[in-house]
Amino acid sequence: MNTADKVAHFAQDAADTITSAGHQARAAFDERSEQILRAEQYAAKSCRSYVRTNPVTSLGIAAATGFLVGSLLGLSRR
């Protein structure tokens, strides 16, 4: 095997390794994306359930949060 063949073989091995790593990263990303999506759906469902069972408390929390955010934004403008 001459030098050019060795370099070509090395380059092909490197390309295969990079491709494999890319596929593994994509699979891990897809799996994590699914986990995050399921967590978001669970949180939304839990929030809707809480609001339905505690409407007055939810309204108070929303009002307090709005007041707090408004106050913080007002402070940043000064």
N, CA, C and O atoms as a GROMACS GRO file, in nm:
protein
  312
    1MET      N    1   0.085  -0.117   0.000
    1MET     CA    2   0.000   0.000   0.000
    1MET      C    3   0.090   0.123   0.000
    1MET      O    4   0.176   0.138   0.087
    2ASN      N    5   0.069   0.210  -0.098
    2ASN     CA    6   0.153   0.329  -0.106
    2ASN      C    7   0.098   0.440  -0.016
    2ASN      O    8  -0.008   0.425   0.045
    3THR      N    9   0.169   0.549  -0.010
    3THR     CA   10   0.135   0.659   0.079
    3THR      C   11  -0.001   0.720   0.044
    3THR      O   12  -0.080   0.751   0.133
    4ALA      N   13  -0.028   0.737  -0.084
    4ALA     CA   14  -0.155   0.795  -0.126
    4ALA      C   15  -0.272   0.706  -0.083
    4ALA      O   16  -0.375   0.757  -0.040
    5ASP      N   17  -0.256   0.576  -0.094
    5ASP     CA   18  -0.362   0.484  -0.051
    5ASP      C   19  -0.381   0.491   0.101
    5ASP      O   20  -0.494   0.485   0.150
    6LYS      N   21  -0.271   0.503   0.173
    6LYS     CA   22  -0.279   0.513   0.319
    6LYS      C   23  -0.353   0.641   0.360
    6LYS      O   24  -0.438   0.639   0.450
    7VAL      N   25  -0.320   0.751   0.293
    7VAL     CA   26  -0.386   0.879   0.324
    7VAL      C   27  -0.535   0.870   0.289
    7VAL      O   28  -0.619   0.916   0.365
    8ALA      N   29  -0.566   0.811   0.176
    8ALA     CA   30  -0.706   0.797   0.135
    8ALA      C   31  -0.782   0.710   0.234
    8ALA      O   32  -0.896   0.742   0.270
    9HIS      N   33  -0.720   0.601   0.278
    9HIS     CA   34  -0.782   0.512   0.375
    9HIS      C   35  -0.804   0.585   0.508
    9HIS      O   36  -0.910   0.574   0.569
   10PHE      N   37  -0.704   0.660   0.552
   10PHE     CA   38  -0.714   0.737   0.675
   10PHE      C   39  -0.826   0.841   0.665
   10PHE      O   40  -0.904   0.859   0.758
   11ALA      N   41  -0.832   0.910   0.551
   11ALA     CA   42  -0.936   1.012   0.530
   11ALA      C   43  -1.075   0.948   0.531
   11ALA      O   44  -1.169   1.005   0.586
   12GLN      N   45  -1.088   0.832   0.470
   12GLN     CA   46  -1.217   0.764   0.469
   12GLN      C   47  -1.257   0.720   0.610
   12GLN      O   48  -1.373   0.733   0.649
   13ASP      N   49  -1.161   0.669   0.687
   13ASP     CA   50  -1.189   0.631   0.826
   13ASP      C   51  -1.233   0.752   0.908
   13ASP      O   52  -1.327   0.744   0.987
   14ALA      N   53  -1.165   0.864   0.888
   14ALA     CA   54  -1.200   0.987   0.960
   14ALA      C   55  -1.340   1.033   0.920
   14ALA      O   56  -1.418   1.072   1.006
   15ALA      N   57  -1.371   1.028   0.792
   15ALA     CA   58  -1.503   1.068   0.745
   15ALA      C   59  -1.611   0.977   0.803
   15ALA      O   60  -1.717   1.025   0.842
   16ASP      N   61  -1.584   0.848   0.808
   16ASP     CA   62  -1.680   0.754   0.866
   16ASP      C   63  -1.702   0.781   1.015
   16ASP      O   64  -1.815   0.773   1.064
   17THR      N   65  -1.595   0.812   1.086
   17THR     CA   66  -1.605   0.842   1.228
   17THR      C   67  -1.687   0.968   1.251
   17THR      O   68  -1.773   0.972   1.340
   18ILE      N   69  -1.661   1.070   1.171
   18ILE     CA   70  -1.735   1.195   1.184
   18ILE      C   71  -1.882   1.174   1.151
   18ILE      O   72  -1.969   1.226   1.220
   19THR      N   73  -1.911   1.099   1.046
   19THR     CA   74  -2.049   1.070   1.009
   19THR      C   75  -2.121   0.994   1.119
   19THR      O   76  -2.235   1.025   1.153
   20SER      N   77  -2.053   0.896   1.176
   20SER     CA   78  -2.112   0.818   1.286
   20SER      C   79  -2.140   0.907   1.406
   20SER      O   80  -2.246   0.896   1.468
   21ALA      N   81  -2.046   0.994   1.440
   21ALA     CA   82  -2.066   1.085   1.552
   21ALA      C   83  -2.183   1.179   1.525
   21ALA      O   84  -2.260   1.211   1.615
   22GLY      N   85  -2.196   1.224   1.402
   22GLY     CA   86  -2.308   1.310   1.365
   22GLY      C   87  -2.442   1.240   1.380
   22GLY      O   88  -2.538   1.300   1.428
   23HIS      N   89  -2.447   1.114   1.339
   23HIS     CA   90  -2.571   1.037   1.354
   23HIS      C   91  -2.605   1.016   1.501
   23HIS      O   92  -2.721   1.024   1.540
   24GLN      N   93  -2.504   0.988   1.582
   24GLN     CA   94  -2.527   0.968   1.725
   24GLN      C   95  -2.575   1.098   1.791
   24GLN      O   96  -2.665   1.096   1.875
   25ALA      N   97  -2.515   1.209   1.752
   25ALA     CA   98  -2.556   1.338   1.807
   25ALA      C   99  -2.700   1.369   1.767
   25ALA      O  100  -2.778   1.417   1.848
   26ARG      N  101  -2.734   1.342   1.643
   26ARG     CA  102  -2.870   1.367   1.596
   26ARG      C  103  -2.971   1.280   1.673
   26ARG      O  104  -3.077   1.328   1.712
   27ALA      N  105  -2.937   1.154   1.694
   27ALA     CA  106  -3.027   1.065   1.768
   27ALA      C  107  -3.045   1.114   1.911
   27ALA      O  108  -3.157   1.112   1.963
   28ALA      N  109  -2.937   1.157   1.974
   28ALA     CA  110  -2.946   1.209   2.111
   28ALA      C  111  -3.029   1.336   2.114
   28ALA      O  112  -3.110   1.356   2.206
   29PHE      N  113  -3.010   1.423   2.017
   29PHE     CA  114  -3.087   1.547   2.008
   29PHE      C  115  -3.235   1.518   1.990
   29PHE      O  116  -3.319   1.580   2.056
   30ASP      N  117  -3.268   1.425   1.901
   30ASP     CA  118  -3.408   1.390   1.877
   30ASP      C  119  -3.472   1.333   2.002
   30ASP      O  120  -3.586   1.366   2.035
   31GLU      N  121  -3.399   1.247   2.073
   31GLU     CA  122  -3.452   1.187   2.196
   31GLU      C  123  -3.477   1.295   2.301
   31GLU      O  124  -3.581   1.295   2.367
   32ARG      N  125  -3.382   1.386   2.317
   32ARG     CA  126  -3.397   1.493   2.417
   32ARG      C  127  -3.510   1.587   2.378
   32ARG      O  128  -3.583   1.635   2.464
   33SER      N  129  -3.526   1.613   2.249
   33SER     CA  130  -3.635   1.697   2.202
   33SER      C  131  -3.770   1.635   2.238
   33SER      O  132  -3.862   1.706   2.280
   34GLU      N  133  -3.783   1.504   2.220
   34GLU     CA  134  -3.906   1.435   2.256
   34GLU      C  135  -3.932   1.444   2.407
   34GLU      O  136  -4.046   1.464   2.449
   35GLN      N  137  -3.827   1.430   2.488
   35GLN     CA  138  -3.843   1.440   2.633
   35GLN      C  139  -3.890   1.580   2.672
   35GLN      O  140  -3.978   1.594   2.756
   36ILE      N  141  -3.833   1.680   2.611
   36ILE     CA  142  -3.872   1.819   2.641
   36ILE      C  143  -4.015   1.845   2.598
   36ILE      O  144  -4.091   1.911   2.669
   37LEU      N  145  -4.054   1.794   2.482
   37LEU     CA  146  -4.190   1.810   2.434
   37LEU      C  147  -4.289   1.745   2.529
   37LEU      O  148  -4.392   1.804   2.561
   38ARG      N  149  -4.259   1.623   2.574
   38ARG     CA  150  -4.348   1.555   2.669
   38ARG      C  151  -4.356   1.631   2.801
   38ARG      O  152  -4.464   1.642   2.860
   39ALA      N  153  -4.245   1.684   2.848
   39ALA     CA  154  -4.244   1.762   2.973
   39ALA      C  155  -4.327   1.888   2.957
   39ALA      O  156  -4.401   1.926   3.049
   40GLU      N  157  -4.317   1.955   2.843
   40GLU     CA  158  -4.395   2.076   2.818
   40GLU      C  159  -4.544   2.044   2.813
   40GLU      O  160  -4.624   2.119   2.868
   41GLN      N  161  -4.581   1.934   2.749
   41GLN     CA  162  -4.721   1.895   2.742
   41GLN      C  163  -4.775   1.861   2.881
   41GLN      O  164  -4.888   1.896   2.914
   42TYR      N  165  -4.695   1.793   2.961
   42TYR     CA  166  -4.736   1.759   3.098
   42TYR      C  167  -4.753   1.886   3.181
   42TYR      O  168  -4.850   1.897   3.257
   43ALA      N  169  -4.661   1.981   3.168
   43ALA     CA  170  -4.670   2.106   3.244
   43ALA      C  171  -4.794   2.184   3.204
   43ALA      O  172  -4.863   2.239   3.290
   44ALA      N  173  -4.823   2.191   3.075
   44ALA     CA  174  -4.941   2.263   3.028
   44ALA      C  175  -5.068   2.197   3.080
   44ALA      O  176  -5.162   2.264   3.123
   45LYS      N  177  -5.072   2.064   3.077
   45LYS     CA  178  -5.188   1.991   3.126
   45LYS      C  179  -5.206   2.013   3.276
   45LYS      O  180  -5.318   2.032   3.323
   46SER      N  181  -5.098   2.010   3.350
   46SER     CA  182  -5.104   2.033   3.494
   46SER      C  183  -5.150   2.175   3.525
   46SER      O  184  -5.230   2.196   3.616
   47CYS      N  185  -5.101   2.271   3.449
   47CYS     CA  186  -5.139   2.411   3.469
   47CYS      C  187  -5.288   2.430   3.442
   47CYS      O  188  -5.358   2.494   3.520
   48ARG      N  189  -5.337   2.374   3.331
   48ARG     CA  190  -5.480   2.385   3.300
   48ARG      C  191  -5.565   2.322   3.410
   48ARG      O  192  -5.668   2.376   3.449
   49SER      N  193  -5.521   2.208   3.459
   49SER     CA  194  -5.594   2.141   3.566
   49SER      C  195  -5.597   2.226   3.692
   49SER      O  196  -5.700   2.237   3.758
   50TYR      N  197  -5.483   2.287   3.728
   50TYR     CA  198  -5.476   2.371   3.847
   50TYR      C  199  -5.568   2.492   3.834
   50TYR      O  200  -5.638   2.528   3.928
   51VAL      N  201  -5.567   2.554   3.716
   51VAL     CA  202  -5.650   2.673   3.694
   51VAL      C  203  -5.798   2.636   3.703
   51VAL      O  204  -5.877   2.713   3.757
   52ARG      N  205  -5.835   2.520   3.652
   52ARG     CA  206  -5.976   2.478   3.658
   52ARG      C  207  -6.020   2.451   3.801
   52ARG      O  208  -6.133   2.482   3.838
   53THR      N  209  -5.933   2.394   3.881
   53THR     CA  210  -5.971   2.362   4.019
   53THR      C  211  -5.952   2.477   4.115
   53THR      O  212  -6.012   2.478   4.223
   54ASN      N  213  -5.870   2.576   4.080
   54ASN     CA  214  -5.843   2.691   4.167
   54ASN      C  215  -5.848   2.821   4.086
   54ASN      O  216  -5.745   2.887   4.072
   55PRO      N  217  -5.964   2.858   4.034
   55PRO     CA  218  -5.969   2.976   3.947
   55PRO      C  219  -5.936   3.107   4.019
   55PRO      O  220  -5.868   3.193   3.962
   56VAL      N  221  -5.983   3.124   4.141
   56VAL     CA  222  -5.959   3.250   4.212
   56VAL      C  223  -5.811   3.263   4.247
   56VAL      O  224  -5.752   3.369   4.228
   57THR      N  225  -5.752   3.157   4.297
   57THR     CA  226  -5.609   3.159   4.330
   57THR      C  227  -5.526   3.185   4.204
   57THR      O  228  -5.430   3.262   4.208
   58SER      N  229  -5.564   3.121   4.094
   58SER     CA  230  -5.492   3.140   3.968
   58SER      C  231  -5.499   3.284   3.921
   58SER      O  232  -5.400   3.340   3.873
   59LEU      N  233  -5.616   3.345   3.936
   59LEU     CA  234  -5.632   3.484   3.898
   59LEU      C  235  -5.544   3.574   3.985
   59LEU      O  236  -5.482   3.669   3.936
   60GLY      N  237  -5.538   3.544   4.114
   60GLY     CA  238  -5.451   3.621   4.204
   60GLY      C  239  -5.304   3.607   4.168
   60GLY      O  240  -5.230   3.705   4.169
   61ILE      N  241  -5.263   3.486   4.137
   61ILE     CA  242  -5.124   3.462   4.098
   61ILE      C  243  -5.092   3.538   3.969
   61ILE      O  244  -4.987   3.601   3.957
   62ALA      N  245  -5.184   3.533   3.872
   62ALA     CA  246  -5.163   3.603   3.746
   62ALA      C  247  -5.154   3.753   3.768
   62ALA      O  248  -5.069   3.820   3.709
   63ALA      N  249  -5.242   3.807   3.853
   63ALA     CA  250  -5.239   3.951   3.880
   63ALA      C  251  -5.109   3.992   3.949
   63ALA      O  252  -5.048   4.092   3.914
   64ALA      N  253  -5.068   3.913   4.048
   64ALA     CA  254  -4.943   3.944   4.120
   64ALA      C  255  -4.824   3.936   4.026
   64ALA      O  256  -4.733   4.020   4.032
   65THR      N  257  -4.822   3.836   3.940
   65THR     CA  258  -4.713   3.822   3.844
   65THR      C  259  -4.711   3.940   3.747
   65THR      O  260  -4.604   3.994   3.717
   66GLY      N  261  -4.828   3.980   3.699
   66GLY     CA  262  -4.835   4.096   3.610
   66GLY      C  263  -4.787   4.223   3.678
   66GLY      O  264  -4.717   4.304   3.617
   67PHE      N  265  -4.826   4.240   3.804
   67PHE     CA  266  -4.782   4.358   3.878
   67PHE      C  267  -4.630   4.357   3.895
   67PHE      O  268  -4.564   4.459   3.878
   68LEU      N  269  -4.574   4.240   3.930
   68LEU     CA  270  -4.430   4.228   3.951
   68LEU      C  271  -4.354   4.256   3.821
   68LEU      O  272  -4.257   4.332   3.822
   69VAL      N  273  -4.397   4.197   3.712
   69VAL     CA  274  -4.330   4.219   3.583
   69VAL      C  275  -4.342   4.366   3.543
   69VAL      O  276  -4.245   4.425   3.496
   70GLY      N  277  -4.459   4.424   3.561
   70GLY     CA  278  -4.476   4.564   3.529
   70GLY      C  279  -4.386   4.653   3.612
   70GLY      O  280  -4.329   4.750   3.560
   71SER      N  281  -4.372   4.621   3.741
   71SER     CA  282  -4.284   4.699   3.827
   71SER      C  283  -4.138   4.686   3.783
   71SER      O  284  -4.065   4.785   3.780
   72LEU      N  285  -4.097   4.566   3.750
   72LEU     CA  286  -3.960   4.545   3.705
   72LEU      C  287  -3.931   4.618   3.575
   72LEU      O  288  -3.824   4.677   3.558
   73LEU      N  289  -4.026   4.615   3.484
   73LEU     CA  290  -4.008   4.687   3.357
   73LEU      C  291  -4.007   4.836   3.380
   73LEU      O  292  -3.932   4.908   3.314
   74GLY      N  293  -4.089   4.883   3.472
   74GLY     CA  294  -4.091   5.025   3.504
   74GLY      C  295  -3.960   5.071   3.565
   74GLY      O  296  -3.914   5.182   3.538
   75LEU      N  297  -3.898   4.986   3.648
   75LEU     CA  298  -3.770   5.020   3.708
   75LEU      C  299  -3.659   5.026   3.604
   75LEU      O  300  -3.568   5.109   3.614
   76SER      N  301  -3.665   4.939   3.505
   76SER     CA  302  -3.560   4.936   3.404
   76SER      C  303  -3.564   5.056   3.311
   76SER      O  304  -3.464   5.088   3.246
   77ARG      N  305  -3.677   5.124   3.306
   77ARG     CA  306  -3.690   5.241   3.219
   77ARG      C  307  -3.639   5.368   3.285
   77ARG      O  308  -3.619   5.469   3.217
   78ARG      N  309  -3.619   5.364   3.413
   78ARG     CA  310  -3.577   5.484   3.486
   78ARG      C  311  -3.430   5.509   3.472
   78ARG      O  312  -3.379   5.606   3.526
   0.00000   0.00000   0.00000
